[in-house]
């Protein structure tokens, strides 16, 4: 259900994934969880009005979780009143507070994020130079993954160039990247925020 909505909304910018990076990403995520091709095709057709019965729109909500953790919630919905009420209820239930638009987004940067698995077969210096040569803004590495960040406008170009060099991705999308991170050490707020995030994930209208 989630991925069908995401595909339909992304396809409004064009039904050909070769020219629509957002649609391409949505299709790849859907295939990764086993969504049948027929369902993917049907979701794309809905964007052009073929078989569509509801108007889907993207709405972003912002708020704070326990211990002041900033949270951005991206949704796709055919009923903004229902979704707003559901998201507010989840924040309230688990010790958070849904705020007004802009209350936390200033603490995030919109970036293209490309994640490559660090499986031991890829040389760190080689992938770093490849990423920068392809137009990436920044590169970081840890034991499990390499993370490549780009300007949102350059995301598709960088992604395609890295793909042409033979890299495959764990994740590739335009995301909201936090400027700072909060570490929760006390058991109660940690438990509350885990429950809050799980409840958001379980809501059919919540995408990210």
KOLMARFI-74078 format. One line per field, with one value per residue: residue number from 0; residue in three letters; chain; x negated, y negated, z of N, C-alpha, C in turn. Coordinates in pm, whole numbers. Each point is the difference from the previous one (the first is absolute). Example, Ala and Ser with C-alpha at 12.3 -4.5 7.8 and 13.67 -1.06 7.14 Angstrom:
<drenvexs>
pos	[0_1]
code	[ALA_SER]
unit	[A_A]
n_east	[-1319_35]
n_north	[569_-105]
n_up	[780_-72]
ca_east	[89_-82]
ca_north	[-119_-119]
ca_up	[0_6]
c_east	[-90_77]
c_north	[-120_-109]
c_up	[0_73]
</drenvexs>
This chain:
<drenvexs>
pos	[0_1_2_3_4_5_6_7_8_9_10_11_12_13_14_15_16_17_18_19_20_21_22_23_24_25_26_27_28_29_30_31_32_33_34_35_36_37_38_39_40_41_42_43_44_45_46_47_48_49_50_51_52_53_54_55_56_57_58_59_60_61_62_63_64_65_66_67_68_69_70_71_72_73_74_75_76_77_78_79_80_81_82_83_84_85_86_87_88_89_90_91_92_93_94_95_96_97_98_99_100_101_102_103_104_105_106_107_108_109_110_111_112_113_114_115_116_117_118_119_120_121_122_123_124_125_126_127_128_129_130_131_132_133_134_135_136_137_138_139_140_141_142_143_144_145_146_147_148_149_150_151_152_153_154_155_156_157_158_159_160_161_162_163_164_165_166_167_168_169_170_171_172_173_174_175_176_177_178_179_180_181_182_183_184_185_186_187_188_189_190_191_192_193_194_195_196_197_198_199_200_201_202_203_204_205_206_207]
code	[UNK_UNK_UNK_UNK_UNK_UNK_UNK_UNK_UNK_UNK_UNK_UNK_UNK_UNK_UNK_UNK_UNK_UNK_UNK_UNK_UNK_UNK_UNK_UNK_UNK_UNK_UNK_UNK_UNK_UNK_UNK_UNK_UNK_UNK_UNK_UNK_UNK_UNK_UNK_UNK_UNK_UNK_UNK_UNK_UNK_UNK_UNK_UNK_UNK_UNK_UNK_UNK_UNK_UNK_UNK_UNK_UNK_UNK_UNK_UNK_UNK_UNK_UNK_UNK_UNK_UNK_UNK_UNK_UNK_UNK_UNK_UNK_UNK_UNK_UNK_UNK_UNK_UNK_UNK_UNK_UNK_UNK_UNK_UNK_UNK_UNK_UNK_UNK_UNK_UNK_UNK_UNK_UNK_UNK_UNK_UNK_UNK_UNK_UNK_UNK_UNK_UNK_UNK_UNK_UNK_UNK_UNK_UNK_UNK_UNK_UNK_UNK_UNK_UNK_UNK_UNK_UNK_UNK_UNK_UNK_UNK_UNK_UNK_UNK_UNK_UNK_UNK_UNK_UNK_UNK_UNK_UNK_UNK_UNK_UNK_UNK_UNK_UNK_UNK_UNK_UNK_UNK_UNK_UNK_UNK_UNK_UNK_UNK_UNK_UNK_UNK_UNK_UNK_UNK_UNK_UNK_UNK_UNK_UNK_UNK_UNK_UNK_UNK_UNK_UNK_UNK_UNK_UNK_UNK_UNK_UNK_UNK_UNK_UNK_UNK_UNK_UNK_UNK_UNK_UNK_UNK_UNK_UNK_UNK_UNK_UNK_UNK_UNK_UNK_UNK_UNK_UNK_UNK_UNK_UNK_UNK_UNK_UNK_UNK_UNK_UNK_UNK_UNK_UNK_UNK_UNK_UNK_UNK]
unit	[A_A_A_A_A_A_A_A_A_A_A_A_A_A_A_A_A_A_A_A_A_A_A_A_A_A_A_A_A_A_A_A_A_A_A_A_A_A_A_A_A_A_A_A_A_A_A_A_A_A_A_A_A_A_A_A_A_A_A_A_A_A_A_A_A_A_A_A_A_A_A_A_A_A_A_A_A_A_A_A_A_A_A_A_A_A_A_A_A_A_A_A_A_A_A_A_A_A_A_A_A_A_A_A_A_A_A_A_A_A_A_A_A_A_A_A_A_A_A_A_A_A_A_A_A_A_A_A_A_A_A_A_A_A_A_A_A_A_A_A_A_A_A_A_A_A_A_A_A_A_A_A_A_A_A_A_A_A_A_A_A_A_A_A_A_A_A_A_A_A_A_A_A_A_A_A_A_A_A_A_A_A_A_A_A_A_A_A_A_A_A_A_A_A_A_A_A_A_A_A_A_A_A_A_A_A_A_A]
n_east	[-82_-101_-58_121_22_-119_23_125_-43_-101_92_49_-129_71_58_-107_-34_-23_110_46_-100_98_53_-118_-25_121_-23_-124_48_96_-90_-72_126_-23_18_109_-54_104_-30_-127_31_85_-97_-82_87_10_-130_33_56_-83_127_-35_18_-124_-2_-121_-37_-114_-5_-73_-18_-6_-94_23_-95_-6_-35_104_14_-62_125_-32_128_-42_112_76_98_117_-43_-29_131_23_-86_42_124_-27_-67_92_91_-77_-21_128_32_-108_59_58_-28_110_-91_-25_39_-120_68_-27_64_-12_23_57_-78_61_-33_-70_50_-125_50_-128_32_-60_-11_-96_84_47_-94_-21_-129_17_87_-85_-108_58_39_-116_-58_95_-54_-38_76_35_-91_58_-76_64_13_122_-7_8_-6_75_-29_114_-16_121_-39_-111_99_89_-66_-19_125_40_-85_38_126_-34_-54_122_31_36_126_-29_-30_93_-1_90_-79_66_-118_3_-2_78_-63_104_-76_92_-22_103_35_67_-73_-100_65_30_-121_-46_86_-40_-128_15_67_-93_-96_80_-4_105_34_-74_-77_-41]
n_north	[120_-2_104_53_-56_43_114_1_-46_87_83_-86_20_106_76_-62_110_16_-76_85_-66_-84_14_-17_-92_-54_20_-46_-94_-21_7_-79_-43_24_-129_65_32_85_15_13_74_66_-3_30_90_23_-27_71_50_92_9_-127_22_-14_-121_42_-39_-67_39_-102_79_-90_44_16_91_106_-74_-54_128_-66_-3_43_-15_78_-52_99_-85_63_-17_-127_-9_114_-30_-126_48_92_-87_-93_96_39_-126_-30_113_-35_-101_-14_-86_9_-61_-128_-24_57_67_100_-32_-112_109_5_72_-49_129_21_119_42_119_32_129_-7_77_-93_0_-109_-52_-42_-6_117_48_-47_35_119_0_-48_89_74_-83_100_-38_118_57_108_63_114_84_-51_-134_-39_-124_-27_-128_-48_-102_-32_-115_41_35_-23_-111_-24_28_-58_-99_11_4_-97_-36_52_-113_78_-33_-18_-127_-63_-114_-93_-33_-4_-62_53_-126_45_83_65_23_95_-31_-78_103_-82_-113_85_58_-123_-44_115_-11_-128_31_104_-81_-91_92_33_-134_39_-115_52_-79_-112]
n_up	[0_87_-57_-2_119_45_-63_44_117_4_-46_87_30_-43_-91_-53_69_-131_-6_89_61_35_-122_-54_93_-22_-130_14_81_-89_-98_79_17_-132_-24_-41_-117_4_128_-35_-107_80_89_-101_-46_130_-19_-108_111_-47_35_1_127_44_52_-33_120_-17_127_45_106_98_82_131_13_79_103_-63_-33_-96_-47_-122_-28_-100_-48_-44_-29_11_128_-24_21_-64_-97_-3_14_-93_-75_21_-19_-102_-39_21_-61_-72_64_-119_-98_-74_-77_-21_-124_-12_96_-86_-113_74_72_-120_-77_-108_-5_-109_33_-22_28_12_-10_118_-109_2_-105_63_-74_125_-27_-61_91_90_-73_-17_128_40_-79_56_91_81_105_51_78_52_89_20_101_-4_-9_-128_49_-105_21_-52_-82_50_-55_64_82_-94_-27_132_30_-112_32_129_-41_-86_117_12_65_102_26_128_-21_-68_67_-24_103_116_-4_123_44_99_84_49_105_-1_126_34_75_82_-18_16_100_50_-32_47_101_15_-26_82_82_-22_12_103_-4_-69_59_95_-75_62]
ca_east	[82_-90_-79_93_26_-122_-17_102_-35_-123_30_61_-106_-38_16_-116_-102_-131_-9_58_-81_85_77_-94_-32_120_16_-105_36_115_-47_-82_87_75_124_12_-9_135_40_-81_55_130_-24_-46_114_89_-46_55_146_50_41_-15_125_-33_-108_-105_-86_-110_5_-107_29_-121_25_-105_23_-54_-132_-20_-51_74_49_75_82_48_118_79_135_118_86_-95_53_-25_-144_-45_48_-75_-140_4_30_-121_-92_51_6_-132_-80_-49_84_-1_-5_39_-93_-122_-49_-126_-65_-122_-111_-31_-37_47_-116_2_-76_-27_-66_-59_-45_-145_-9_-141_-52_-11_-107_59_-52_52_139_4_-39_105_116_-32_-12_135_71_49_-44_-73_-16_-41_-6_-12_-26_106_44_-54_109_-34_104_-3_103_120_13_-100_13_21_-122_-103_45_-14_-142_-55_57_-74_-131_17_40_141_31_90_103_-30_119_-16_43_-25_-113_-12_-127_-56_65_25_-17_85_-64_95_81_139_17_-44_110_112_-24_6_142_54_-45_67_141_1_-28_115_109_-6_-23_-137_-100_-133]
ca_north	[-120_-116_-17_-32_-144_-72_10_-83_-141_-26_9_-125_-77_73_143_76_-5_-38_-146_-44_67_32_120_112_39_61_133_89_34_90_132_58_67_103_-48_53_-98_-44_-102_-118_-60_-57_-120_-104_-42_-81_-139_-65_3_131_83_-71_-39_-95_-93_13_-116_14_-97_22_-46_-16_-2_44_120_-8_-62_-105_51_-57_103_-40_113_-20_83_-8_27_-45_-65_-70_-12_129_19_-95_48_121_-34_-73_97_81_-85_-20_127_47_-103_-100_-116_-44_-145_-66_14_-77_-4_75_24_-81_79_104_-42_90_47_130_95_127_90_118_95_21_145_38_13_-133_-81_-125_-116_6_-43_-141_-78_16_-79_-143_-24_2_-120_7_-106_52_146_52_147_72_143_67_-67_-127_-95_-105_-102_-87_-103_67_-20_83_138_97_4_72_139_66_11_106_125_33_50_136_6_22_-82_44_-105_-117_-85_-135_17_-107_43_-87_-70_53_121_8_134_23_98_47_109_-36_-73_84_92_-77_-44_120_29_-106_23_123_-33_-77_94_88_-75_18_-128_-48_55_-8]
ca_up	[0_8_-121_-108_12_-35_-146_-64_16_-76_-143_-46_-66_-121_21_-45_105_-55_5_126_104_114_-33_-7_138_59_-60_53_139_-7_-44_107_97_-70_-63_-136_-109_-37_97_-28_-122_35_80_-92_-81_83_-2_-119_11_-46_112_127_65_106_-28_100_16_94_109_98_136_80_143_91_77_136_16_-99_-127_-114_-91_-120_-45_-137_-23_-123_49_-73_98_87_137_68_21_102_129_34_34_128_105_24_75_137_73_41_66_-94_-24_-140_-5_-124_-111_17_139_12_-130_-11_56_-98_-135_-105_-76_-62_81_-68_96_-63_101_16_14_2_-136_-59_60_48_-73_-137_-5_37_-116_-101_43_-17_-144_-57_42_137_90_117_6_131_3_128_-19_-75_-123_-46_-21_-95_0_-116_-11_-52_-145_-69_47_-110_-82_75_12_-129_-30_84_-49_-123_41_51_141_33_117_106_0_-82_3_55_138_95_83_118_18_124_48_143_56_117_89_101_-54_-28_-127_-111_-25_-54_-137_-84_-20_-84_-137_-47_-26_-126_-108_-18_-62_-146_-69_27_-92_60]
c_east	[-85_-69_89_30_-121_-22_100_-35_-124_28_71_-101_-50_-1_-115_-112_-138_-22_56_-69_84_81_-90_-35_118_21_-102_32_117_-42_-80_84_96_131_7_-2_137_47_-77_56_133_-16_-48_117_95_-38_57_153_61_32_-12_137_-26_-114_-102_-82_-107_9_-109_41_-131_36_-120_43_-49_-142_-33_-58_87_36_77_73_55_113_52_141_108_97_-89_50_-26_-146_-55_41_-78_-142_-4_23_-123_-103_44_-10_-135_-92_-60_97_-10_8_47_-105_-121_-60_-128_-77_-127_-122_-43_-44_52_-117_34_-88_-11_-81_-44_-51_-152_-22_-145_-63_-22_-107_57_-48_54_143_12_-34_105_120_-25_-12_138_84_56_-55_-91_2_-39_7_5_-16_99_31_-91_120_-49_114_-20_96_124_14_-94_16_10_-127_-110_35_-23_-147_-65_51_-74_-139_10_40_149_25_92_118_-47_126_-37_63_-24_-107_-13_-139_-72_78_13_-18_84_-61_97_100_139_15_-43_110_117_-23_-2_146_64_-35_66_145_13_-22_121_118_-12_-31_-142_-98_-138_10]
c_north	[-126_-24_-30_-150_-81_-1_-90_-148_-34_-3_-123_-90_68_149_86_-11_-40_-151_-58_76_39_125_122_51_72_141_98_43_99_141_70_71_97_-43_49_-111_-54_-112_-130_-75_-68_-130_-117_-54_-90_-148_-77_2_131_87_-70_-38_-105_-90_10_-129_30_-110_37_-60_-5_-1_47_128_-19_-56_-100_46_-52_109_-65_124_-32_99_-16_42_-46_-70_-70_-14_128_15_-93_46_123_-32_-74_96_83_-81_-11_127_41_-113_-104_-114_-40_-152_-55_25_-92_4_79_11_-82_74_113_-65_102_36_128_93_132_87_125_93_13_148_50_13_-135_-79_-138_-121_-4_-50_-147_-88_10_-90_-149_-35_-6_-120_2_-116_53_152_37_151_49_148_66_-63_-119_-92_-115_-100_-94_-117_68_-11_90_148_101_16_80_147_76_23_111_138_47_53_137_11_30_-61_72_-97_-111_-84_-140_2_-128_49_-93_-62_50_123_-4_145_13_111_54_96_-45_-80_80_97_-71_-37_119_37_-103_24_125_-28_-82_93_87_-71_3_-129_-51_71_4_-74]
c_up	[0_-133_-121_0_-46_-151_-72_7_-83_-150_-54_-70_-127_27_-45_103_-50_12_131_113_121_-23_-4_139_65_-54_56_143_1_-41_110_105_-68_-62_-145_-106_-41_94_-23_-121_30_79_-87_-82_79_-4_-118_0_-44_121_134_56_107_-46_113_7_105_105_101_134_79_148_78_69_143_-1_-111_-132_-115_-99_-115_-51_-139_-28_-142_38_-96_94_104_143_79_34_107_139_46_46_134_116_36_78_146_83_56_45_-91_-16_-146_-4_-133_-108_19_138_20_-131_-18_56_-92_-131_-100_-89_-76_80_-76_95_-74_110_-2_28_2_-137_-68_74_36_-80_-143_-8_38_-121_-111_34_-24_-148_-67_44_140_83_110_-2_142_-3_143_-31_-97_-136_-33_-25_-88_-1_-119_20_-58_-152_-79_30_-114_-83_69_11_-130_-35_82_-44_-125_31_67_146_13_138_98_5_-91_-7_45_138_81_98_120_12_126_42_152_43_126_85_105_-62_-41_-130_-121_-41_-66_-147_-96_-30_-91_-146_-59_-37_-129_-119_-32_-66_-152_-75_16_-92_64_133]
</drenvexs>
